[in-house]
Amino acid sequence: MKKIINGLSVFIEGNSKNKSIIFIHGFPYDHNMWKSQIDVLSNNYFCVAYDIRGLGESPTGDGQFTMESFVDDLETIIDELNLEKPIICGLSMGGYISLRALERMQYKFSAAILCDTRSEADNNEGKLKRAAAIKRINTEGLAPFVNDFIRNCFAEDYKKNKEAELRKIIEKSSGFCPVGVKGSLLAMLGRTDTTQNLCNIKIPTLLVCGEKDSLTPPSVMKEMFHKVPNAEYVEIKNAGHMTPIENPEEVNNAIINFLSKLN
């Protein structure tokens, strides 16, 4: 079921009386990247996913986004749906939003699942890469950038064996509003570093990383894992950066196992 909250497209599945999980997608994707997780988890949980402003079916507006405004949107959705201490689950850019949300309002959540993400802000090299991406979109259009970026997110096995599925994902993201995609790049470029807050995360936390993730490799996520008190870490076999799509069964098992230990 789709709802519009503060202009954003929000998708809910499952019984609202059950414990809630809010899923935050990565860049440059939409809520559909969580389909395999929601299909399974909505039997026992109230699953909420949404398209981040400027991506998917959510409006772009002026495209002047910050990570803080993305967290504002998340807070509005939680408040409007009256979600009581949902479990937050974010991948990559969705992880950046989750980490800042935990820094700002940890009391609103009961547990966290951080997939293929990092707490560090962009260094100078990272900022220049984002700036170059914006320039490329301005000069070549969105499709060439999206094609190259998304292919880089997936491990070789997936690219070789699931080319048709990959093409569909690329085609969908290529249809997004370029202003919205550039707005996300600006928000990521300007985000704060949340590393110092990792030791303050007191809620149960699961970190998930693809063993072949070249964007946020296991070495990066293991460093994060060691800084979060009592966290769990699961490495996903045969997966790159997009673990929920590349190896959904293993990701689902990791999440279900983690959730089974919560009160």
Stockholm file with secondary structure:
# STOCKHOLM 1.0

chainA/1-263         MKKIINGLSVFIEGNSKNKSIIFIHGFPYDHNMWKSQIDVLSNNYFCVAYDIRGLGESPTGDGQFTMESFVDDLETIIDELNLEKPIICGLSMGGYISLRALERMQYKFSAAILCDTRSEADNNEGKLKRAAAIKRINTEGLAPFVNDFIRNCFAEDYKKNKEAELRKIIEKSSGFCPVGVKGSLLAMLGRTDTTQNLCNIKIPTLLVCGEKDSLTPPSVMKEMFHKVPNAEYVEIKNAGHMTPIENPEEVNNAIINFLSKLN
#=GR chainA/1-263 SS CEEEETTEEEEEESCTTSCEEEEECCTTCCGGGGHHHHHHHTTTSEEEEECCTTSTTSCCTTCCCCHHHHHHHHHHHHHHTTCSSCEEEEETHHHHHHHHHHHHHGGGCSEEEEESCCSSCCCHHHHHHHHHHHHHHHHHCHHHHHHHHHHHHSCHHHHHHCHHHHHHHHHHHHTSCHHHHHHHHHHHHTCCCCGGGGGGCCSCEEEEEETTCSSSCHHHHHHHHHHSTTCEEEEETTCCSCHHHHSHHHHHHHHHHHHHTCC
#=GC SS_cons         CEEEETTEEEEEESCTTSCEEEEECCTTCCGGGGHHHHHHHTTTSEEEEECCTTSTTSCCTTCCCCHHHHHHHHHHHHHHTTCSSCEEEEETHHHHHHHHHHHHHGGGCSEEEEESCCSSCCCHHHHHHHHHHHHHHHHHCHHHHHHHHHHHHSCHHHHHHCHHHHHHHHHHHHTSCHHHHHHHHHHHHTCCCCGGGGGGCCSCEEEEEETTCSSSCHHHHHHHHHHSTTCEEEEETTCCSCHHHHSHHHHHHHHHHHHHTCC
//
